[in-house]
């Protein structure tokens, strides 16, 4: 069996990916998922990674590339208007909703189940959306439906309410976050100073002061990045969208960026520790293992509504102890 299609490098190890992987492993993935974010290419990569894991399993009688798999189906916008059309009732054209839907109810050919991806699902016209809604209400057996869109609130509310939502930030989101590269540089420099040893009250106070400076700057970076992405996303929303839904979208954006920033912290910690681990430094191995475990624990608490500043403070205070311990 060949290696599974990789997740986008910027998303590997993030909470959303971990939840999906666990659900697939336990065979508890929802029959319909809405994958949305700012970058369609990222969403496509995520969808293909999910499809590969569902279609090419040990139980499959044969393995194929996702887009060549006999149990893979797709639907994309077509024509000058770039719409997903309903198609003729008696003889629907290829690439229309009426052409796709009957095939979803056919028994899988070689895999345990079928996967259908609706690209740019917000481009469904009214007739297509209503027809697809009936499929969501009575989903075909052994079939997973993946809806991709950068404009989730352009979908019918009845469709949005029947799918499990996952938002994936684009890689560009973090790069554009003002001050983030400098933050990571200062974090790695702080770890290096801790690794050299900290002795004396003045030195300890200096490292603690740096720690709380990192916490404050992290909050500023997150607020800036959220505001910038929200400004772009708000322009894509319908004018009549309720205030509570706007608040939910903004919170979702902040949570997605926050998860990406914490994933970057984990990557920066690994990059710092790597040369020392190669050199066989036992202290680094102990500190690194414990620090990553603590970061994963605090990241998990974020999903239980722990404030990100409190989670980062807890992680950095633990890191201060771990990296200076001899």
VOPA-417792 format. One line per 4 residues: number of its first residue (from 1); their letters; for each residue x, y, z of C-alpha. Coordinates in nm, 2 decimals. Layout:
<torkes>
NUM) a) X:Y:Z ~ ...
</torkes>
This chain:
<torkes>
1) xxxx) 0.00:0.00:0.00 ~ 0.14:0.34:-0.10 ~ 0.18:0.63:0.14 ~ -0.13:0.83:0.21
5) xxxx) -0.18:1.16:0.03 ~ -0.02:1.41:0.27 ~ -0.20:1.69:0.44 ~ -0.10:2.05:0.35
9) xxxx) 0.22:2.11:0.53 ~ 0.09:2.42:0.70 ~ -0.20:2.21:0.85 ~ -0.03:1.89:0.95
13) xxxx) -0.07:1.82:1.32 ~ -0.34:2.09:1.37 ~ -0.64:2.01:1.59 ~ -0.88:2.00:1.29
17) xxxx) -0.66:1.75:1.10 ~ -0.62:1.54:1.42 ~ -1.00:1.53:1.47 ~ -1.05:1.41:1.12
21) xxxx) -0.78:1.15:1.13 ~ -0.92:1.01:1.45 ~ -1.27:1.00:1.31 ~ -1.15:0.81:1.00
25) xxxx) -0.95:0.56:1.21 ~ -1.25:0.50:1.43 ~ -1.49:0.48:1.13 ~ -1.69:0.77:1.28
29) xxxx) -1.64:1.04:1.02 ~ -1.96:1.23:0.94 ~ -2.13:1.14:0.61 ~ -2.11:1.51:0.50
33) xxxx) -1.84:1.77:0.57 ~ -1.82:2.14:0.48 ~ -1.45:2.24:0.43 ~ -1.42:2.61:0.42
37) xxxx) -1.15:2.87:0.44 ~ -0.98:3.15:0.25 ~ -0.78:2.95:0.00 ~ -0.95:2.70:-0.23
41) xxxx) -0.63:2.52:-0.31 ~ -0.58:2.44:0.06 ~ -0.93:2.30:0.08 ~ -0.87:2.08:-0.23
45) xxxx) -0.56:1.94:-0.07 ~ -0.74:1.86:0.25 ~ -1.03:1.70:0.06 ~ -0.80:1.48:-0.14
49) xxxx) -0.62:1.37:0.18 ~ -0.95:1.28:0.33 ~ -1.07:1.10:0.02 ~ -0.74:0.90:-0.01
53) xxxx) -0.77:0.77:0.35 ~ -1.13:0.67:0.30 ~ -1.09:0.50:-0.04 ~ -0.75:0.34:-0.02
57) xxxx) -0.77:0.12:0.29 ~ -0.66:-0.23:0.37 ~ -1.01:-0.34:0.30 ~ -1.01:-0.20:-0.06
61) xxxx) -0.96:-0.46:-0.33 ~ -0.74:-0.22:-0.53 ~ -0.58:0.12:-0.48 ~ -0.58:0.42:-0.71
65) xxxx) -0.49:0.79:-0.71 ~ -0.78:0.98:-0.57 ~ -0.90:1.14:-0.90 ~ -0.86:0.80:-1.08
69) xxxx) -1.05:0.60:-0.82 ~ -1.37:0.43:-0.95 ~ -1.54:0.52:-0.62 ~ -1.45:0.89:-0.64
73) xxxx) -1.70:1.14:-0.78 ~ -1.68:1.51:-0.83 ~ -1.89:1.81:-0.93 ~ -1.75:2.15:-1.04
77) xxxx) -1.89:2.48:-1.16 ~ -1.91:2.49:-1.54 ~ -1.99:2.74:-1.82 ~ -1.94:3.11:-1.85
81) xxxx) -2.15:3.17:-1.54 ~ -1.94:2.91:-1.35 ~ -2.25:2.75:-1.19 ~ -2.32:2.39:-1.08
85) xxxx) -2.64:2.33:-1.28 ~ -2.92:2.09:-1.21 ~ -2.92:1.93:-1.55 ~ -3.21:1.80:-1.77
89) xxxx) -3.46:1.57:-1.59 ~ -3.47:1.31:-1.86 ~ -3.11:1.30:-1.98 ~ -2.89:1.50:-1.75
93) xxxx) -2.56:1.63:-1.89 ~ -2.23:1.52:-1.74 ~ -2.11:1.75:-1.47 ~ -2.46:1.84:-1.35
97) xxxx) -2.63:1.77:-1.02 ~ -2.88:1.52:-1.17 ~ -2.59:1.33:-1.33 ~ -2.41:1.30:-1.00
101) xxxx) -2.68:1.21:-0.75 ~ -2.79:0.87:-0.89 ~ -2.43:0.75:-0.90 ~ -2.40:0.81:-0.52
105) xxxx) -2.65:0.54:-0.45 ~ -2.45:0.27:-0.65 ~ -2.26:0.01:-0.45 ~ -1.89:0.09:-0.42
109) xxxx) -1.67:-0.09:-0.68 ~ -1.34:-0.16:-0.49 ~ -1.34:0.05:-0.17 ~ -1.55:0.01:0.14
113) xxxx) -1.73:0.34:0.05 ~ -1.76:0.62:-0.20 ~ -1.64:0.98:-0.18 ~ -1.79:1.28:-0.37
117) xxxx) -1.64:1.62:-0.37 ~ -1.84:1.93:-0.45 ~ -1.59:2.19:-0.56 ~ -1.70:2.55:-0.49
121) xxxx) -2.02:2.44:-0.35 ~ -2.15:2.80:-0.32 ~ -2.18:2.79:-0.70 ~ -2.48:2.56:-0.69
125) xxxx) -2.78:2.73:-0.84 ~ -3.12:2.72:-0.65 ~ -3.24:2.40:-0.83 ~ -2.91:2.22:-0.77
129) xxxx) -2.89:2.32:-0.40 ~ -3.25:2.20:-0.34 ~ -3.18:1.87:-0.51 ~ -2.86:1.83:-0.31
133) xxxx) -3.04:1.91:0.01 ~ -3.26:1.61:-0.04 ~ -2.95:1.39:-0.06 ~ -2.82:1.54:0.27
137) xxxx) -3.15:1.46:0.43 ~ -3.14:1.10:0.32 ~ -2.77:1.04:0.26 ~ -2.67:0.73:0.05
141) xxxx) -2.51:0.45:0.24 ~ -2.13:0.41:0.25 ~ -2.08:0.76:0.10 ~ -1.89:1.06:0.23
145) xxxx) -1.98:1.40:0.08 ~ -1.72:1.68:0.10 ~ -1.83:2.04:0.02 ~ -1.56:2.29:-0.05
149) xxxx) -1.61:2.67:-0.04 ~ -1.45:3.00:0.04 ~ -1.80:3.15:0.09 ~ -1.98:2.92:0.33
153) xxxx) -2.26:3.16:0.40 ~ -2.36:3.18:0.04 ~ -2.49:2.82:0.09 ~ -2.85:2.76:0.19
157) xxxx) -2.88:2.77:0.57 ~ -3.06:2.43:0.55 ~ -2.75:2.28:0.38 ~ -2.51:2.44:0.63
161) xxxx) -2.71:2.30:0.92 ~ -2.68:1.94:0.79 ~ -2.30:1.92:0.75 ~ -2.01:1.91:0.99
165) xxxx) -1.80:2.23:0.96 ~ -1.42:2.25:0.94 ~ -1.24:2.58:0.87 ~ -0.89:2.57:0.74
169) xxxx) -0.68:2.89:0.73 ~ -0.46:2.94:0.42 ~ -0.09:2.93:0.46 ~ -0.07:3.30:0.37
173) xxxx) -0.27:3.39:0.68 ~ 0.02:3.33:0.92 ~ 0.28:3.48:0.69 ~ 0.08:3.80:0.67
177) xxxx) 0.04:3.82:1.05 ~ 0.23:4.13:1.15 ~ 0.52:4.06:1.39 ~ 0.49:3.68:1.38
181) xxxx) 0.82:3.59:1.22 ~ 1.00:3.82:1.47 ~ 0.80:3.65:1.75 ~ 0.92:3.31:1.65
185) xxxx) 1.28:3.44:1.62 ~ 1.27:3.58:1.98 ~ 1.11:3.26:2.11 ~ 1.39:3.05:1.97
189) xxxx) 1.65:3.29:2.11 ~ 1.48:3.27:2.45 ~ 1.50:2.89:2.44 ~ 1.87:2.92:2.35
193) xxxx) 1.94:3.14:2.66 ~ 1.75:2.89:2.88 ~ 1.95:2.61:2.74 ~ 2.27:2.79:2.85
197) xxxx) 2.15:2.79:3.21 ~ 1.99:3.06:3.42 ~ 2.13:3.14:3.76 ~ 2.08:3.43:3.99
201) xxxx) 1.77:3.63:4.07 ~ 1.85:3.90:3.81 ~ 1.89:3.64:3.53 ~ 1.57:3.46:3.63
205) xxxx) 1.38:3.79:3.64 ~ 1.50:3.87:3.29 ~ 1.38:3.54:3.15 ~ 1.04:3.58:3.32
209) xxxx) 1.01:3.93:3.18 ~ 1.09:3.80:2.83 ~ 0.83:3.53:2.88 ~ 0.55:3.77:2.96
213) xxxx) 0.66:3.99:2.67 ~ 0.61:3.70:2.44 ~ 0.26:3.64:2.58 ~ 0.16:4.00:2.53
217) xxxx) 0.30:4.01:2.17 ~ 0.13:3.68:2.09 ~ -0.21:3.83:2.17 ~ -0.13:4.14:1.96
221) xxxx) -0.03:3.92:1.66 ~ -0.35:3.71:1.69 ~ -0.57:4.02:1.71 ~ -0.40:4.18:1.41
225) xxxx) -0.42:3.87:1.19 ~ -0.79:3.80:1.29 ~ -0.88:4.16:1.20 ~ -0.71:4.14:0.86
229) xxxx) -0.87:3.81:0.76 ~ -1.21:3.92:0.90 ~ -1.19:4.23:0.69 ~ -1.15:4.02:0.38
233) xxxx) -1.40:3.76:0.48 ~ -1.67:4.02:0.57 ~ -1.68:4.14:0.21 ~ -1.79:3.80:0.09
237) xxxx) -2.08:3.77:0.33 ~ -2.44:3.83:0.23 ~ -2.57:4.17:0.34 ~ -2.86:4.02:0.54
241) xxxx) -2.65:3.78:0.75 ~ -2.75:3.80:1.12 ~ -2.52:3.96:1.37 ~ -2.48:3.64:1.57
245) xxxx) -2.36:3.45:1.26 ~ -2.11:3.73:1.19 ~ -1.98:3.69:1.54 ~ -1.95:3.31:1.49
249) xxxx) -1.76:3.36:1.17 ~ -1.51:3.60:1.34 ~ -1.46:3.36:1.63 ~ -1.40:3.08:1.38
253) xxxx) -1.14:3.28:1.20 ~ -0.96:3.36:1.53 ~ -0.97:3.00:1.64 ~ -0.82:2.88:1.31
257) xxxx) -0.54:3.14:1.32 ~ -0.47:3.06:1.68 ~ -0.44:2.69:1.61 ~ -0.20:2.77:1.33
261) xxxx) 0.02:2.99:1.55 ~ 0.04:2.72:1.82 ~ 0.14:2.47:1.55 ~ 0.42:2.71:1.44
265) xxxx) 0.53:2.72:1.80 ~ 0.56:2.35:1.81 ~ 0.75:2.35:1.48 ~ 0.99:2.62:1.61
269) xxxx) 1.05:2.41:1.93 ~ 1.14:2.11:1.71 ~ 1.37:2.32:1.49 ~ 1.55:2.45:1.80
273) xxxx) 1.59:2.10:1.95 ~ 1.68:1.91:1.64 ~ 2.05:1.97:1.62 ~ 2.09:1.91:1.99
277) xxxx) 1.89:1.58:1.96 ~ 2.12:1.47:1.67 ~ 2.42:1.54:1.90 ~ 2.27:1.31:2.16
281) xxxx) 2.20:1.57:2.42 ~ 2.00:1.39:2.69 ~ 1.88:1.71:2.86 ~ 1.74:1.83:2.53
285) xxxx) 1.56:1.50:2.47 ~ 1.40:1.52:2.81 ~ 1.30:1.88:2.79 ~ 1.18:1.86:2.43
289) xxxx) 0.96:1.56:2.50 ~ 0.80:1.72:2.80 ~ 0.76:2.06:2.64 ~ 0.58:1.92:2.33
293) xxxx) 0.36:1.72:2.56 ~ 0.27:2.03:2.76 ~ 0.20:2.23:2.44 ~ -0.03:1.96:2.31
297) xxxx) -0.21:1.96:2.65 ~ -0.26:2.33:2.65 ~ -0.36:2.34:2.29 ~ -0.63:2.08:2.38
301) xxxx) -0.75:2.31:2.66 ~ -0.81:2.58:2.40 ~ -1.09:2.38:2.26 ~ -1.25:2.38:2.61
305) xxxx) -1.24:2.77:2.60 ~ -0.92:2.83:2.78 ~ -0.79:3.17:2.70 ~ -0.50:3.16:2.45
309) xxxx) -0.29:3.40:2.66 ~ -0.34:3.17:2.97 ~ -0.25:2.86:2.76 ~ 0.06:3.02:2.62
313) xxxx) 0.17:3.15:2.96 ~ 0.13:2.80:3.11 ~ 0.34:2.65:2.83 ~ 0.61:2.91:2.86
317) xxxx) 0.64:2.88:3.24 ~ 0.67:2.51:3.20 ~ 0.93:2.56:2.93 ~ 1.13:2.79:3.16
321) xxxx) 1.15:2.51:3.41 ~ 1.22:2.23:3.17 ~ 1.49:2.39:2.96 ~ 1.69:2.52:3.26
325) xx) 1.67:2.19:3.46 ~ 1.99:2.00:3.48
</torkes>
